[in-house]
Amino acid sequence: MDFLRPASWEEALAAKAEYPTAVPIAGGTDVMVEINFDHRRPDHLLDLNRIGELSEWEVSADGGTVRLGPSVPYTRIMRDLRTELPGLALASHTVASPQIRNRGGVGGNLGTASPAGDAHPALLSAGARVEVESVRGSRLIPIDDFYTGVKRNAMAPDELIRSVHIRTADGPQQFSKVGTRNAMVIAVCAFGIALHPETRTVRTGIGSAAPTPVRAREAEDFLNAALADGGFWDNGQIITPSVAKRFAELCSGACNPIDDVRGSAGYRRHAVGIMARRTLGWVWEAYRAGGSSKGEAQCA
């Protein structure tokens, strides 16, 4: 196994072009586990730790977008971006241990594209875009198009993740995760939701309950119509139990889970419905309390 250690982004792109099968490593919290257990033995490892810009983030001049480096540690997201990216900050709190949160970033979740990655539901509900680049140029991939199969993504073999573009929150966001214990656990299933009052829409994200991270699109369409028809965005009334129940049912229906050692397919569908109903209640209460403000609710 050869170890490639570029000193700049340009050198990294050149190395990836020359060795397309090289596996990028930054935090190493996913890759090193696979290597240590002999589940993967790549010919080349591409170390990106010397490229400082991958560990930086910035807010656009108009304040509307965060450009997040793929190696920004979850700890910094929790500490510095909880206002701009509350859903992702909440998800970051649930990632493994403090040591792993100090090393890992969203680039690892995106690169491995495991449906159980904690960042995926928050990125889906926020409507993120993934900026990838190669020596051929760069492109932005909408998060909805990024996941193509079990642990597969839309990146070409010679591309690397440059950054993730995420709209700053214009309304409350939430994240919930079910696991076999409270820490150091892979999600049995996870759910993210974001209110977007500026467009009067709701987006969702589901993790570990289908071959890829998915949105509950039918549930979103139903809830968007119900909120509009009932004038909820303007009157700030409590969402009726029947609407919340139907939203939860449709979120459960969006799942296509499997039975495995962490949980049955039936349990995952049931748990997603429960999380959908609860997180909808949390974000709507935050919206009622602060209008279009983000608010801050609890994470289950």
Backbone hydrogen bonds in HBPLUS format (Angstrom, degrees):
<---DONOR---> <-ACCEPTOR-->    atom                        ^
c    i                          cat <-CA-CA->   ^        H-A-AA   ^      H-
h    n   atom  resd res      DA  || num        DHA   H-A  angle D-A-AA Bond
n    s   type  num  typ     dist DA aas  dist angle  dist       angle   num
A0002-ASP N   A0043-ASP O   2.80 MM  41  6.16 165.6  1.82 156.5 152.2     1
A0045-LEU N   A0002-ASP O   2.86 MM  43  6.33 154.8  1.93 161.6 170.2     2
A0004-LEU N   A0045-LEU O   2.76 MM  41  5.94 172.5  1.76 177.6 177.8     3
A0047-ASP N   A0004-LEU O   2.81 MM  43  5.99 158.7  1.85 172.2 168.3     4
A0012-ALA N   A0008-SER O   3.00 MM   4  6.30 149.0  2.10 144.0 153.1     5
A0013-LEU N   A0009-TRP O   2.96 MM   4  6.27 158.1  2.01 153.5 158.2     6
A0014-ALA N   A0010-GLU O   3.03 MM   4  6.24 157.2  2.08 145.4 151.8     7
A0015-ALA N   A0011-GLU O   2.91 MM   4  6.10 155.1  1.98 145.5 152.1     8
A0016-LYS N   A0012-ALA O   2.93 MM   4  6.16 156.3  1.99 148.2 154.6     9
A0017-ALA N   A0013-LEU O   2.93 MM   4  6.11 145.4  2.05 142.8 152.3    10
A0018-GLU N   A0014-ALA O   3.01 MM   4  6.25 150.6  2.10 143.6 151.2    11
A0019-TYR N   A0015-ALA O   2.79 MM   4  5.94 150.7  1.87 146.7 155.6    12
A0022-ALA N   A0019-TYR O   2.95 MM   3  5.48 165.2  1.97 121.9 126.1    13
A0023-VAL N   A0044-HIS O   3.00 MM  21  6.37 162.7  2.03 150.4 147.0    14
A0046-LEU N   A0023-VAL O   2.85 MM  23  5.65 172.1  1.86 133.3 134.5    15
A0025-ILE N   A0046-LEU O   2.86 MM  21  5.84 149.0  1.96 147.4 141.3    16
A0048-LEU N   A0025-ILE O   2.95 MM  23  6.08 167.7  1.97 162.7 163.3    17
A0032-MET N   A0028-GLY O   3.08 MM   4  5.32 152.1  2.16 125.2 133.9    18
A0034-GLU N   A0030-ASP O   3.26 MM   4  6.61 161.6  2.30 153.5 157.6    19
A0035-ILE N   A0031-VAL O   2.97 MM   4  6.28 157.4  2.02 152.6 159.6    20
A0036-ASN N   A0032-MET O   2.80 MM   4  5.84 164.2  1.82 146.6 151.5    21
A0037-PHE N   A0033-VAL O   3.04 MM   4  6.18 147.7  2.15 145.9 153.6    22
A0039-HIS N   A0034-GLU O   2.72 MM   5  4.89 153.3  1.79 161.5 159.6    23
A0038-ASP N   A0035-ILE O   2.97 MM   3  4.86 156.9  2.02 104.0 109.7    24
A0051-ILE N   A0048-LEU O   3.19 MM   3  5.72 165.1  2.21 117.1 121.6    25
A0054-LEU N   A0051-ILE O   3.20 MM   3  6.06 158.8  2.25 122.9 128.0    26
A0055-SER N   A0052-GLY O   2.93 MM   3  5.55 162.3  1.96 120.9 126.8    27
A0056-GLU N   A0053-GLU O   3.29 MM   3  5.24 155.0  2.36 109.8 108.2    28
A0071-SER N   A0054-LEU O   2.84 MM  17  5.32 151.5  1.92 148.0 147.6    29
A0069-GLY N   A0056-GLU O   2.90 MM  13  5.25 134.5  2.11 142.8 157.0    30
A0058-GLU N   A0067-ARG O   3.09 MM   9  5.35 147.6  2.19 133.3 143.3    31
A0067-ARG N   A0058-GLU O   2.79 MM   9  5.35 171.6  1.79 168.4 169.6    32
A0060-SER N   A0065-THR O   2.82 MM   5  5.38 165.6  1.84 162.3 166.6    33
A0063-GLY N   A0060-SER O   2.82 MM   3  5.03 155.9  1.88 110.5 118.4    34
A0168-THR N   A0064-GLY O   2.96 MM 104  5.38 160.7  1.99 117.6 124.0    35
A0066-VAL N   A0166-ILE O   2.76 MM 100  5.22 168.0  1.77 153.4 156.8    36
A0166-ILE N   A0066-VAL O   2.90 MM 100  5.22 166.0  1.92 152.0 156.3    37
A0068-LEU N   A0164-VAL O   2.79 MM  96  5.02 169.8  1.80 154.3 150.7    38
A0164-VAL N   A0068-LEU O   2.77 MM  96  5.02 148.0  1.87 138.3 149.3    39
A0072-VAL N   A0069-GLY O   3.20 MM   3  5.49 171.4  2.20 114.7 116.7    40
A0107-GLY N   A0070-PRO O   2.97 MM  37  4.05 152.7  2.05 128.9 125.8    41
A0076-ARG N   A0073-PRO O   3.00 MM   3  5.45 125.9  2.31 107.8 120.1    42
A0077-ILE N   A0073-PRO O   3.18 MM   4  6.62 154.1  2.25 149.3 157.0    43
A0074-TYR N   A0104-GLY O   2.98 MM  30  6.25 140.4  2.14 163.6 164.5    44
A0078-MET N   A0074-TYR O   2.92 MM   4  6.19 162.5  1.96 156.0 159.7    45
A0075-THR N   A0101-ARG O   3.10 MM  26  5.36 153.4  2.18 134.5 128.6    46
A0079-ARG N   A0075-THR O   3.04 MM   4  6.22 151.5  2.13 140.2 148.1    47
A0080-ASP N   A0076-ARG O   2.71 MM   4  5.57 171.0  1.72 153.9 157.0    48
A0081-LEU N   A0077-ILE O   3.07 MM   4  4.97 150.7  2.15 126.4 132.9    49
A0085-LEU N   A0081-LEU O   2.75 MM   4  5.50 160.9  1.79 149.8 156.5    50
A0169-ALA N   A0084-GLU O   2.87 MM  85  5.51 163.3  1.90 144.8 150.2    51
A0089-ALA N   A0085-LEU O   2.93 MM   4  6.11 153.9  2.00 154.1 162.7    52
A0090-LEU N   A0086-PRO O   2.94 MM   4  6.12 156.6  2.00 146.8 152.1    53
A0091-ALA N   A0087-GLY O   2.99 MM   4  6.28 159.4  2.04 147.0 152.9    54
A0092-SER N   A0088-LEU O   2.85 MM   4  6.01 148.9  1.95 143.0 151.9    55
A0093-HIS N   A0089-ALA O   3.21 MM   4  6.52 140.1  2.38 140.8 149.6    56
A0093-HIS N   A0090-LEU O   3.17 MM   3  5.29 129.5  2.44  97.5 110.0    57
A0094-THR N   A0091-ALA O   3.02 MM   3  5.47 146.0  2.14 109.2 118.7    58
A0095-VAL N   A0092-SER O   3.19 MM   3  5.36 163.7  2.22 108.5 113.5    59
A0101-ARG N   A0097-SER O   2.89 MM   4  6.16 159.3  1.93 157.2 164.1    60
A0102-ASN N   A0098-PRO O   2.96 MM   4  6.10 135.1  2.17 140.3 151.2    61
A0103-ARG N   A0100-ILE O   3.03 MM   3  5.14 146.5  2.15 101.4 111.5    62
A0104-GLY N   A0100-ILE O   2.72 MM   4  5.71 174.2  1.72 169.0 170.2    63
A0108-GLY N   A0105-GLY O   3.21 MM   3  5.90 141.5  2.37 115.5 122.7    64
A0110-LEU N   A0106-VAL O   2.94 MM   4  6.20 164.5  1.96 157.7 161.8    65
A0111-GLY N   A0107-GLY O   2.81 MM   4  5.88 157.2  1.86 144.6 151.7    66
A0112-THR N   A0108-GLY O   3.02 MM   4  6.10 169.1  2.03 152.5 154.7    67
A0113-ALA N   A0109-ASN O   2.86 MM   4  5.72 142.4  2.01 137.4 149.1    68
A0117-GLY N   A0114-SER O   3.08 MM   3  5.52 171.6  2.09 120.9 122.2    69
A0208-SER N   A0115-PRO O   2.70 MM  93  4.84 138.5  1.87 122.3 126.7    70
A0123-LEU N   A0119-ALA O   3.04 MM   4  6.22 158.0  2.08 158.2 165.3    71
A0124-LEU N   A0120-HIS O   2.90 MM   4  6.07 161.6  1.93 161.1 165.8    72
A0125-SER N   A0121-PRO O   2.98 MM   4  6.12 164.9  2.00 146.8 151.0    73
A0126-ALA N   A0122-ALA O   3.03 MM   4  6.06 141.2  2.18 138.9 148.8    74
A0127-GLY N   A0123-LEU O   3.10 MM   4  6.12 121.1  2.46 135.0 148.0    75
A0128-ALA N   A0123-LEU O   3.14 MM   5  5.38 170.7  2.15 154.6 156.4    76
A0127-GLY N   A0124-LEU O   3.19 MM   3  5.22 145.1  2.32  98.2 108.4    77
A0143-ILE N   A0128-ALA O   2.94 MM  15  5.43 156.5  2.00 153.5 146.5    78
A0129-ARG N   A0165-HIS O   2.83 MM  36  5.08 147.7  1.93 144.0 154.3    79
A0165-HIS N   A0129-ARG O   2.75 MM  36  5.08 161.6  1.78 163.2 164.4    80
A0130-VAL N   A0141-ILE O   2.81 MM  11  5.03 168.3  1.83 145.6 143.8    81
A0141-ILE N   A0130-VAL O   2.79 MM  11  5.03 168.0  1.80 141.5 145.0    82
A0131-GLU N   A0163-SER O   2.87 MM  32  5.21 158.6  1.92 150.5 155.5    83
A0162-ARG N   A0131-GLU O   2.77 MM  31  5.52 157.2  1.82 149.8 157.1    84
A0163-SER N   A0131-GLU O   3.37 MM  32  5.21 159.5  2.41 132.8 136.3    85
A0132-VAL N   A0139-ARG O   2.96 MM   7  5.64 160.7  2.00 167.9 171.4    86
A0139-ARG N   A0132-VAL O   2.96 MM   7  5.64 152.2  2.04 159.4 164.8    87
A0133-GLU N   A0160-LEU O   2.88 MM  27  5.49 155.7  1.94 154.1 162.1    88
A0160-LEU N   A0133-GLU O   2.89 MM  27  5.49 155.5  1.95 149.9 155.5    89
A0134-SER N   A0137-GLY O   2.93 MM   3  5.37 153.2  2.00 142.4 150.9    90
A0137-GLY N   A0134-SER O   3.04 MM   3  5.37 158.9  2.09 110.4 116.7    91
A0145-ASP N   A0142-PRO O   2.84 MM   3  5.48 149.9  1.93 119.2 128.0    92
A0146-PHE N   A0143-ILE O   3.19 MM   3  4.97 158.4  2.24  99.5 106.1    93
A0154-ALA N   A0146-PHE O   2.88 MM   8  5.09 130.5  2.13 141.7 151.4    94
A0148-THR N   A0152-ARG O   3.11 MM   4  5.48 159.8  2.16 123.2 128.0    95
A0152-ARG N   A0149-GLY O   3.06 MM   3  4.85 154.2  2.13 123.2 115.0    96
A0159-GLU N   A0156-ALA O   3.04 MM   3  5.37 169.3  2.05 122.2 123.5    97
A0195-LEU N   A0172-PRO O   2.96 MM  23  5.64 175.6  1.96 175.3 176.5    98
A0174-GLN N   A0193-ILE O   2.86 MM  19  5.38 157.4  1.91 159.6 162.9    99
A0193-ILE N   A0174-GLN O   3.05 MM  19  5.38 160.7  2.08 142.4 144.8   100
A0176-SER N   A0191-PHE O   2.84 MM  15  5.29 153.8  1.91 155.9 163.6   101
A0191-PHE N   A0176-SER O   2.79 MM  15  5.29 159.8  1.83 157.3 160.3   102
A0178-VAL N   A0189-CYS O   2.90 MM  11  5.52 172.5  1.91 172.5 171.1   103
A0188-VAL N   A0178-VAL O   2.72 MM  10  5.51 161.0  1.75 156.3 161.6   104
A0190-ALA N   A0207-GLY O   3.00 MM  17  4.81 146.7  2.11 135.8 133.9   105
A0207-GLY N   A0190-ALA O   2.95 MM  17  4.81 166.8  1.97 128.6 131.2   106
A0192-GLY N   A0205-GLY O   2.75 MM  13  4.82 155.6  1.81 148.2 151.3   107
A0205-GLY N   A0192-GLY O   2.85 MM  13  4.82 132.7  2.07 142.8 138.4   108
A0194-ALA N   A0203-ARG O   2.94 MM   9  5.42 154.5  2.01 156.3 158.4   109
A0203-ARG N   A0194-ALA O   3.07 MM   9  5.42 164.3  2.09 154.2 159.1   110
A0196-HIS N   A0201-THR O   2.84 MM   5  5.23 155.6  1.90 176.6 168.3   111
A0199-THR N   A0196-HIS O   3.11 MM   3  5.77 135.8  2.31 117.0 126.3   112
A0200-ARG N   A0196-HIS O   2.75 MM   4  5.60 115.6  2.16 139.6 156.4   113
A0201-THR N   A0196-HIS O   3.17 MM   5  5.23 158.4  2.22 129.1 133.3   114
A0206-ILE N   A0214-VAL O   2.68 MM   8  5.27 151.6  1.76 163.2 171.5   115
A0214-VAL N   A0206-ILE O   3.10 MM   8  5.27 153.3  2.17 142.1 149.2   116
A0256-ASN N   A0209-ALA O   2.78 MM  47  5.92 148.2  1.88 148.1 157.6   117
A0220-GLU N   A0216-ALA O   2.91 MM   4  6.22 154.6  1.98 151.8 160.0   118
A0221-ASP N   A0217-ARG O   2.87 MM   4  6.15 164.2  1.90 154.3 157.7   119
A0222-PHE N   A0218-GLU O   2.97 MM   4  6.15 160.7  2.00 144.8 150.4   120
A0223-LEU N   A0219-ALA O   2.92 MM   4  6.11 169.0  1.93 153.3 156.1   121
A0224-ASN N   A0220-GLU O   2.78 MM   4  5.91 164.7  1.81 156.8 161.5   122
A0225-ALA N   A0221-ASP O   3.05 MM   4  6.16 159.7  2.09 145.4 150.6   123
A0226-ALA N   A0222-PHE O   2.90 MM   4  6.14 158.0  1.95 149.3 156.2   124
A0227-LEU N   A0223-LEU O   2.84 MM   4  5.98 164.7  1.87 155.4 158.5   125
A0228-ALA N   A0224-ASN O   3.07 MM   4  6.18 154.1  2.14 139.9 147.2   126
A0229-ASP N   A0225-ALA O   2.80 MM   4  5.92 170.5  1.81 155.3 158.4   127
A0230-GLY N   A0226-ALA O   3.01 MM   4  5.97 154.0  2.08 142.3 149.1   128
A0232-PHE N   A0227-LEU O   2.95 MM   5  5.04 140.1  2.11 147.4 154.3   129
A0231-GLY N   A0228-ALA O   3.16 MM   3  5.13 155.8  2.22 101.0 108.4   130
A0234-ASP N   A0231-GLY O   3.15 MM   3  5.63 134.5  2.37 108.3 119.2   131
A0235-ASN N   A0231-GLY O   2.90 MM   4  6.08 172.5  1.91 163.4 166.0   132
A0236-GLY N   A0232-PHE O   2.89 MM   4  5.20 146.6  2.01 136.0 140.6   133
A0243-VAL N   A0240-THR O   3.08 MM   3  5.40 123.3  2.42 105.9 119.2   134
A0244-ALA N   A0240-THR O   3.10 MM   4  6.43 165.4  2.12 157.3 161.4   135
A0245-LYS N   A0241-PRO O   2.82 MM   4  5.93 156.5  1.87 147.7 154.4   136
A0246-ARG N   A0242-SER O   3.02 MM   4  6.14 160.6  2.05 142.1 147.1   137
A0247-PHE N   A0243-VAL O   2.94 MM   4  6.10 159.5  1.98 151.1 157.1   138
A0248-ALA N   A0244-ALA O   3.01 MM   4  6.20 159.3  2.06 146.0 151.2   139
A0249-GLU N   A0245-LYS O   2.96 MM   4  6.25 156.8  2.02 148.5 155.0   140
A0250-LEU N   A0246-ARG O   2.98 MM   4  6.20 158.9  2.03 150.8 155.7   141
A0251-CYS N   A0247-PHE O   2.97 MM   4  6.22 148.7  2.07 147.0 156.0   142
A0252-SER N   A0248-ALA O   2.98 MM   4  6.27 158.1  2.03 150.5 155.9   143
A0253-GLY N   A0249-GLU O   2.97 MM   4  6.23 149.6  2.06 141.6 150.6   144
A0254-ALA N   A0250-LEU O   3.09 MM   4  6.32 123.2  2.43 134.7 147.8   145
A0254-ALA N   A0251-CYS O   3.12 MM   3  5.15 141.7  2.27  97.1 108.1   146
A0255-CYS N   A0252-SER O   3.16 MM   3  5.61 161.2  2.19 111.5 117.4   147
A0260-ASP N   A0263-GLY O   3.03 MM   3  5.57 163.0  2.06 144.1 149.6   148
A0263-GLY N   A0260-ASP O   3.23 MM   3  5.57 141.4  2.39 106.4 116.1   149
A0268-ARG N   A0264-SER O   3.05 MM   4  6.31 160.4  2.09 149.4 154.4   150
A0269-ARG N   A0265-ALA O   3.06 MM   4  6.35 164.7  2.08 153.9 157.2   151
A0270-HIS N   A0266-GLY O   3.07 MM   4  6.26 164.4  2.09 147.3 151.9   152
A0271-ALA N   A0267-TYR O   2.78 MM   4  5.97 164.0  1.80 156.1 160.7   153
A0272-VAL N   A0268-ARG O   2.90 MM   4  6.05 161.5  1.93 154.1 158.4   154
A0273-GLY N   A0269-ARG O   3.16 MM   4  6.39 158.3  2.21 146.8 152.1   155
A0274-ILE N   A0270-HIS O   3.07 MM   4  6.42 155.6  2.13 149.0 155.6   156
A0275-MET N   A0271-ALA O   2.87 MM   4  6.13 168.0  1.89 156.6 159.5   157
A0276-ALA N   A0272-VAL O   2.82 MM   4  5.95 157.2  1.87 149.9 156.6   158
A0277-ARG N   A0273-GLY O   3.07 MM   4  6.27 163.8  2.10 148.4 151.7   159
A0278-ARG N   A0274-ILE O   2.99 MM   4  6.21 166.5  2.01 154.6 158.6   160
A0279-THR N   A0275-MET O   2.85 MM   4  5.88 171.6  1.86 154.6 157.5   161
A0280-LEU N   A0276-ALA O   3.01 MM   4  5.97 152.2  2.09 141.3 149.2   162
A0281-GLY N   A0277-ARG O   3.12 MM   4  6.32 155.2  2.18 141.1 147.5   163
A0282-TRP N   A0278-ARG O   2.95 MM   4  6.33 153.2  2.03 149.7 157.5   164
A0283-VAL N   A0279-THR O   2.92 MM   4  6.13 173.2  1.92 156.0 156.8   165
A0284-TRP N   A0280-LEU O   2.98 MM   4  6.00 156.6  2.04 147.2 154.2   166
A0285-GLU N   A0281-GLY O   3.01 MM   4  6.06 154.1  2.08 142.6 149.4   167
A0286-ALA N   A0282-TRP O   3.03 MM   4  6.27 154.7  2.09 145.7 152.8   168
A0287-TYR N   A0283-VAL O   2.91 MM   4  6.14 150.1  2.00 142.1 150.4   169
A0288-ARG N   A0284-TRP O   2.88 MM   4  6.10 160.3  1.91 149.4 154.2   170
A0289-ALA N   A0285-GLU O   2.96 MM   4  6.09 146.1  2.07 141.5 150.7   171
A0290-GLY N   A0286-ALA O   2.99 MM   4  6.11 145.3  2.11 142.9 151.5   172
A0291-GLY N   A0287-TYR O   2.56 MM   4  4.85 119.1  1.91 149.8 153.1   173
A0293-SER N   A0290-GLY O   3.05 MM   3  5.13 165.1  2.07 119.3 122.3   174
